[in-house]
Amino acid sequence: MINVTKPFLPEMEEYIEYVKSIWERNWLTNNGPLVNDLELKLKDYLELDHLLFLGNGTIALQIAIKALKLKGEIITTPFSYVATTSSIVWEGCKPVFADIDPKTLCIDPAKIEERINKNTCAILGTHVYGNPCDVVAIEKIAAKHNLKVIYDAAHAFGVKYKGRSIFEYGDISTASFHSTKLFHTIEGGAVITKDHDLLRTMARMRNFGHNSPDTFEGVGINGKNSEFHAAMGLVNMKHIASIMKSRKDQALAYDKCLANLKVTRPVILKGAEWNYSYYPIIFESEEILLKSLYELNGNWIYPRRYFYPSLSSLNYVDKYEVPFSEDISKRVMCLPMYHTLKEEDIYFISRLLLRVQNN
Ligand SMILES: Cc1ncc(COP(=O)(O)O)c(C=O)c1O
């Protein structure tokens, strides 16, 4: 069976070494030494000023919204994972959808401007499949209208724009280190900011609002992550170069095998160094997508309709016109990609897709 993804697992012994050290210290969670070490190594690798390791990418979004004290309407993308929208609603704000650019699949800056009114407090864009939003245009709009910017960078580990980590953009960027992601800590996430005050606020928020063992400042939640999760991150960091290389090799192999398939692919923002974290293809119609899915599933291959459905169809949001998101979400599919996927698997998947097209 070939699934859309398979979590990277290092040799068990590498992980056990860290587990032994956790046993020796008897320090399992609450900002332990492995969590600190992982934060330092991630900041170093990604060349960031500040990063806080959290329980997951959803709590990262919730903490980001809370730390910026957002109230009112947040302009966001309907083409993302549900956590992007649900976090806005969870934090008592209103998601206002602006449609995507059909080429990049990221939120379209021109559509953002159309949605701004006196209740707008922020923009929340997703770097879809790791492809950066038009961060320069969004920064300009935010400065003009005095809006905060959050980027859901769940897919964007290792992505750079104009030589800098994409995590550096916006007031806050959030990451997911879920098992299905390029870099993972089993469950995990992070908030990244350049603002020292925001960092301190978010550090308190992730730890119930404590600013010392006996004192609290502001509302908090349990957003922490454990030593066991940090240990997985520390081991996986050692393999990140080979994980990233295998994704790129696989993407190039798909490109070659699928050259004659009538699908479109997202256009990567100029100036970006992409991480090849997913291999999305956009079919000419939902009908061909469904036929292709049926054929692949019949051969024990399970790609994913991702993102599907468009978040504009959620039953707890107001309706906005977002035709590109609604159309593309019906026609897009992510093909299998993970470190142990073999070249012959890619040939096989590609042959099946071409067979559906040519029959
Ligand atoms: C775009 C996007 N945002 C947020 C999340 C939520 O991250 P997590 O699963 O770590 O909570 C995901 C997870 O798949 C995602 O793809």
PDBQT file of the ligand as one rigid body, heavy atoms in Angstrom, charges set to zero:
ROOT
HETATM    1  C1  LIG A 401      -1.988  24.583   6.629  1.00  0.00    +0.000 C 
HETATM    2  C2  LIG A 401      -2.093  23.941   7.978  1.00  0.00    +0.000 A 
HETATM    3  N1  LIG A 401      -2.333  24.708   9.051  1.00  0.00    +0.000 NA
HETATM    4  C3  LIG A 401      -2.410  24.186  10.298  1.00  0.00    +0.000 A 
HETATM    5  C4  LIG A 401      -2.280  22.844  10.513  1.00  0.00    +0.000 A 
HETATM    6  C5  LIG A 401      -2.417  22.299  11.898  1.00  0.00    +0.000 C 
HETATM    7  O1  LIG A 401      -1.213  21.776  12.382  1.00  0.00    +0.000 OA
HETATM    8  P1  LIG A 401      -1.227  20.647  13.540  1.00  0.00    +0.000 P 
HETATM    9  O2  LIG A 401      -1.732  19.384  12.933  1.00  0.00    +0.000 OA
HETATM   10  O3  LIG A 401       0.212  20.552  13.954  1.00  0.00    +0.000 OA
HETATM   11  O4  LIG A 401      -2.100  21.149  14.634  1.00  0.00    +0.000 OA
HETATM   12  C6  LIG A 401      -2.039  21.989   9.436  1.00  0.00    +0.000 A 
HETATM   13  C7  LIG A 401      -1.896  20.537   9.651  1.00  0.00    +0.000 C 
HETATM   14  O5  LIG A 401      -2.011  19.708   8.802  1.00  0.00    +0.000 OA
HETATM   15  C8  LIG A 401      -1.945  22.552   8.130  1.00  0.00    +0.000 A 
HETATM   16  O6  LIG A 401      -1.725  21.781   7.060  1.00  0.00    +0.000 OA
ENDROOT
TORSDOF 0
